[in-house]
Amino acid sequence: MLEHSPTDVDGLAWAAERGMGALAEKMGVRFVEFSVQRAVATMPVEGNTQPVGLLHGGAYVVLGESLGSMAANLHAGPGRLAVGVDINATHTRSATSGMVTGVCTPLHLGRTLTVHEIVITDEHGRRCSTVRITNHIKDLPTP
């Protein structure tokens, strides 16, 4: 049983306190909005490109996984942990400059499984990548 309703939590404050991990921080991922129903983050193209100047496909996945895993953990609540078990991405456009924005929405929020879709767009609102992540939620061991 959850000790709180995830809707009672200030999502941005929760995410800031938890942190997003060293990789996402190195890549410049910044949360803009954060709740169980919608999480938004940005990431710069600069510093995250392939040798030919396109945003690296793995960078899209890092942004998507950062959003989807964090949203799943907020949904899971205290004493529980969401861990990724599947992720896939379809890249449909290449970003070459500026910022990209990921918008994460849940497709399924269960007790032990979540599925999120993350749509990543460029500064012109054009879809560049669609990421889907499945997380398994488990109880943390009691000390």
PEQUI-V809031 format. One record per residue. N is the residue number from 1. RES is the residue in three letters. D_FIRST is the distance of its C-alpha to the first C-alpha in Angstrom with 2 decimals. Layout:
N RES D_FIRST
N RES D_FIRST
This chain:
1 MET 0.00
2 LEU 3.81
3 GLU 6.43
4 HIS 8.74
5 SER 9.92
6 PRO 12.04
7 THR 14.84
8 ASP 15.05
9 VAL 16.09
10 ASP 19.77
11 GLY 19.63
12 LEU 23.13
13 ALA 22.64
14 TRP 19.44
15 ALA 21.48
16 ALA 24.50
17 GLU 22.77
18 ARG 21.20
19 GLY 24.47
20 MET 25.19
21 GLY 27.02
22 ALA 30.71
23 LEU 31.78
24 ALA 30.51
25 GLU 31.97
26 LYS 35.28
27 MET 35.41
28 GLY 35.03
29 VAL 31.76
30 ARG 30.81
31 PHE 27.81
32 VAL 29.09
33 GLU 26.08
34 PHE 22.40
35 SER 19.44
36 VAL 16.91
37 GLN 19.62
38 ARG 22.66
39 ALA 23.61
40 VAL 27.30
41 ALA 29.26
42 THR 32.93
43 MET 34.92
44 PRO 38.70
45 VAL 40.86
46 GLU 43.24
47 GLY 42.43
48 ASN 40.26
49 THR 43.07
50 GLN 44.81
51 PRO 48.45
52 VAL 49.71
53 GLY 47.78
54 LEU 45.00
55 LEU 41.34
56 HIS 40.20
57 GLY 37.99
58 GLY 35.71
59 ALA 35.32
60 TYR 33.92
61 VAL 31.38
62 VAL 30.44
63 LEU 29.88
64 GLY 27.84
65 GLU 25.67
66 SER 25.20
67 LEU 23.96
68 GLY 21.86
69 SER 20.14
70 MET 19.47
71 ALA 18.13
72 ALA 15.77
73 ASN 14.55
74 LEU 14.12
75 HIS 12.03
76 ALA 9.88
77 GLY 9.05
78 PRO 9.60
79 GLY 9.66
80 ARG 9.98
81 LEU 13.42
82 ALA 15.08
83 VAL 18.54
84 GLY 21.33
85 VAL 22.64
86 ASP 25.22
87 ILE 27.18
88 ASN 30.38
89 ALA 32.69
90 THR 35.68
91 HIS 38.15
92 THR 40.41
93 ARG 42.24
94 SER 43.20
95 ALA 42.61
96 THR 45.46
97 SER 45.03
98 GLY 42.97
99 MET 39.20
100 VAL 36.77
101 THR 33.62
102 GLY 30.43
103 VAL 28.26
104 CYS 24.88
105 THR 23.17
106 PRO 20.34
107 LEU 21.61
108 HIS 18.29
109 LEU 14.67
110 GLY 12.57
111 ARG 9.42
112 THR 11.92
113 LEU 15.01
114 THR 16.47
115 VAL 20.14
116 HIS 21.96
117 GLU 25.63
118 ILE 27.55
119 VAL 30.98
120 ILE 33.32
121 THR 36.44
122 ASP 39.54
123 GLU 40.97
124 HIS 42.66
125 GLY 39.46
126 ARG 40.47
127 ARG 37.80
128 CYS 38.35
129 SER 35.39
130 THR 32.38
131 VAL 29.58
132 ARG 26.71
133 ILE 23.91
134 THR 21.21
135 ASN 18.35
136 HIS 16.23
137 ILE 12.71
138 LYS 12.07
139 ASP 10.38
140 LEU 12.92
141 PRO 14.88
142 THR 14.70
143 PRO 18.14
